[in-house]
Structures are given as C-alpha cells and as structure tokens.
Amino acid sequence: KGLDEPVKVSIFFPPVNDVGREVASYLRDLTRANPRFTYEVHDRLLEPQLARDWKVTQDGVLVLARGATDETLIIGVDMEQAKGKLKTLDTDFQKALIKVSRDVRIAYFTTGHGEMNEQPEPAEGRSTNGARKLLESQNYNVRDLGLVQGLGNEIPKDATIVLVLGPKHPFLPGEVAALKKYAEGGGHLFLALDPDAKVD
C-alpha cells in the first residue's frame, strides 16, 4: 500500500504449471492493494528476448522491478520441489519487494566505546545480530562509525540513522558534540544505554 512508484513483477512459467498458478494467484491478490503493483506471466521459450533482458535462464523465476532496480526469486516448476519455496513465498517476496521499492539507506553503529556490536564473542543477550539482520532486511546498509570514520567531527551526510548500543566507556567531547548536532539537525539517533555500564 505504501508504494509511491510502479513495481512490476514478471514471472516465467510454462503455460500449464501448478506452481505458476499458485504464484500468479498470490500476486493477483497483491494487485488489489495498490494499482502501482502489477504482474505479468511469460513463457521463457516463447519470449526469449525478454528472458535474456532479465537474465532468466530457467523456468519458475520471478523478477521484481522498479525503474532500474530489480530482484530475482527462484521458485522452480516442480510442485514437490517447490513446496518449501511456496511456504516461504510471502516472506521471501516481501524481502525482495522492500529491496526494490526502497532506496538503500545507511545505518551506522558507533564503535570504540565497548558497544555491544564490537564485542568479538558477545555474552548471552548482548548481541546485535538481531538488530543488524532486521535493518538489513529493511534495505539498510549497516556500517561502523568510530573516530576513524569521523565520529569525532561530524556524522556522515549519508546517515539515515545512528545507533549507540550499550557503550561501556564514555564518548569524547567531540563525539558527543557531533551526535548532538546530528540529532538537533533532524537526524535519527537511537540510544540503547546499559544502566550497569556506569558511563556518564
């Protein structure tokens, strides 16, 4: 429903195929949510040039496209082999749709202060793997941000969000100033402070 640009899905299946019917039915339901979302069914053998354009070399493939951005999902055509892919079709399709419908955004994790994200073997419950995977699934490029990357002077201009996750050591005055300026200028700053860290 939130699409602000057209997204077209091209699916490549033989004319009579049970897997293709399942996929087309799923996509048909989605077209009701937004007129900007459309899909087309193609026969790879009857439309070889289109298949080449999308780099499709086998049947049972979905190509999602928005402008020059595209993502490919491979489902297959044999129902027995495709059952597992069909069960996760909604999840896999949503991930691909987010990648094509949203521009890549940048999330910075601060480093250099004993944050959760820089511990080589994090203690149970002190891992940022979940946060990292969640951000990446939403089409964020996750990067580190420490003194070497300019944290002491200015937050990078391409930052969509800066996350400070459980620092154990205090930030330098220049780092605090940079974060404060970023937040006051409308930047998105996420602070997860550990009450046991005894850091001011």
Long-range contacts (C-beta under 8 A, 24 or more apart in sequence): 1-33, 1-34, 2-101, 3-34, 3-36, 3-37, 3-101, 4-36, 5-36, 5-66, 5-67, 5-101, 6-36, 6-37, 6-38, 6-66, 7-36, 7-37, 7-38, 7-64, 7-65, 7-66, 7-97, 7-100, 7-101, 8-38, 8-39, 8-40, 8-64, 8-65, 8-66, 9-37, 9-38, 9-39, 9-40, 9-62, 9-63, 9-64, 9-65, 10-39, 10-40, 10-42, 10-50, 10-54, 10-62, 10-63, 10-65, 11-39, 11-40, 11-41, 11-42, 11-61, 11-62, 11-63, 12-42, 12-43, 12-44, 12-51, 12-54, 12-56, 12-59, 12-60, 12-61, 12-62, 12-63, 13-41, 13-42, 13-43, 13-59, 13-60, 13-77, 14-43, 14-45, 14-59, 14-77, 15-43, 17-59, 17-60, 17-77, 18-79, 19-60, 19-75, 19-76, 19-77, 19-78, 19-79, 19-82, 19-86, 20-60, 20-77, 22-86, 23-62, 23-75, 23-86, 23-89, 26-89, 26-90, 26-93, 62-93, 62-96, 64-93, 64-96, 64-97, 64-100, 65-100, 66-100, 66-101, 69-99, 69-100, 70-100, 71-96, 71-97, 71-99, 71-100, 72-96, 95-137, 98-137, 98-138, 98-139, 99-139, 102-138, 102-139, 103-139, 104-139, 104-140, 104-141, 105-138, 105-139, 105-140, 105-141, 105-160, 105-161, 106-140, 106-141, 106-143, 106-156, 106-158, 106-159, 106-160, 106-161, 107-135, 107-140, 107-141, 107-142, 107-143, 107-159, 107-160, 107-161, 107-162, 107-163, 108-142, 108-143, 108-144, 108-145, 108-149, 108-155, 108-156, 108-159, 108-161, 108-162, 108-163, 109-142, 109-143, 109-144, 109-145, 109-163, 109-165, 110-144, 110-145, 110-146, 110-151, 110-162, 110-163, 110-164, 110-165, 110-167, 110-171, 110-175, 111-144, 111-145, 111-146, 112-146, 112-147, 112-151, 113-167, 113-168, 113-169, 113-170, 113-171, 113-199, 114-166, 114-167, 114-168, 114-169, 114-197, 115-164, 115-165, 115-166, 115-167, 115-168, 116-165, 116-166, 116-192, 117-144, 117-165, 118-144, 126-166, 128-165, 131-163, 131-165, 147-172, 147-175, 150-178, 151-175, 151-178, 151-179, 152-178, 153-178, 154-178, 154-181, 154-182, 155-179, 155-181, 155-182, 155-187, 159-187, 160-188, 161-187, 161-188, 161-189, 161-190, 162-187, 162-188, 162-189, 162-190, 163-190, 163-192, 164-189, 164-190, 164-191, 164-192, 164-193, 165-192, 166-192, 166-193, 166-194, 166-197, 167-193, 167-194, 167-197, 167-199, 168-194, 168-197, 168-199, 169-199, 170-199, 170-200
